[in-house]
Amino acid sequence: MSDEDRKRRGADPSRVEEFAATARRLQQERETASIVEQALRETPREQWPALAQRKELHTSGVLERLAKIADDLERDPQKGLAVAELATSIAEALGEDAYPRVLVAQLRAHAWKDRARTLSYLSRYEEALGALDRAERYVSAFGTLAHDRAIVHFVRSIVLQHLRRFDEAQALLAECREVFKDHGDMRLYGKCTLAWGNLLLRRGDHAAARDIVATMVAGADAQDEAVARSTLGWCAIHLGNPDEALDHFDDAMRRYRRLDWEIEVIRAASGKGCALLHLGRLDESIEILEDARGRFLDRGLVEAAGLCGLEIVEARMLRDEFHEAKTLAATIVQEFARANLNRRAVAALASLNEAMAANSATPDFVRNVHEYICALGTDPTQDFKNAN
């Protein structure tokens, strides 16, 4: 039968009924998906992988519920990963005829995409790319899943940013924005715009990042506006506008608290401490940065804690508290060494320690070390230029 004949005859009644039956089944599965939450509560976390063997959990509704649980990375990222791993096991265990083939592919792709997101959150970027490869194999098999493929590419672009593969990330973001726009998905289009701004921030193009992010603040949802305010704060710091940065970070902290995103609250607080340092409000800056540093260390975020620490060192030197500054600088280099962070960062910190011991360090030298460690994120092979 030709396409023209199909158009004249209309939709196949049997296919219409098949789709309607599938829709009813998916709705019923959503309504009973809470069984997986009970199973997680009643099962020790180390035994969660075995839950994938329970046939009653092999449903689309359960996979949707697991995706929501795994998305709550702020409170417990390790739990998020365990849930995402369970979801991929369940998705792979689905029978090939459990649902229409395109839906099975879609369920598996999104499970692997969610697993990639949790791995990326835990800085396991190469594993995240491997999970995204699995996701893309599923969506690439069906031309009707172009939107789903764009979602996979969007997550890949974020991972690539963390790996400093900025050109690849930017190309993917450009592609994703067009797909989301074509599908009328302005929510994800906005998230792509925000990710584009953050990419420019990481590349050091602060004015362009500010201009892009500022355009999408008004129409953003609660999560995106919080992220945008924080991004604008860092742009303002780098562009020499600490007063403006202070307002953005205060706004971001309020929004992150409402979202209960504790780690992002700490990051915004560290930005506020940095802005206060630039404004010469040293007592306030030290108080906020010391609190943020301690909370970063409690969560194992050694590099973020070290950067806070260097700003405290600078502030204490400006207050002529050289003994406290020396002690903290020595502690930071030990923390970086124990955490096996970039050896160039450790060497730069060691140079700072030597200068501190010789009483030749200056606040400008401390800031130089801080800026160098930040710059290693973009180019991890650059050499440290001792300008003390």
Secondary structure, 3 states (H helix, E strand, C coil): CCHHHHHHHCCCHHHHHHHHHHHHHHHHHHHCCCHHHHHHHHCCHHHHHHHHHCHHHCCHHHHHHHHHHHCCCCCCHHHHHHHHHHHHHHHHHCCCCCCCHHHHHHHHHHHHHHHHHHHHHCCCHHHHHHHHHHHHHHHHCCHHHHHHHHHHHHHHHHHHHHCCCHHHHHHHHHHHHHHHHHCCCHHHHHHHHHHHHHHHHHHCCHHHHHHHHHHHCCCCCHHHHHHHHHHHHHHHHHCCCHHHHHHHHHHHHHHHHHHCCHHHHHHHHHHHHHHHHHCCCHHHHHHHHHHHHHHHHHCCCHHHHHHHHHHHHHHHHHCCCHHHHHHHHHHHHHHHHHCCCCHHHHHHHHHHHHHHHCCCCCHHHHHHHHHHHHHHCCCCCCCCCCCC
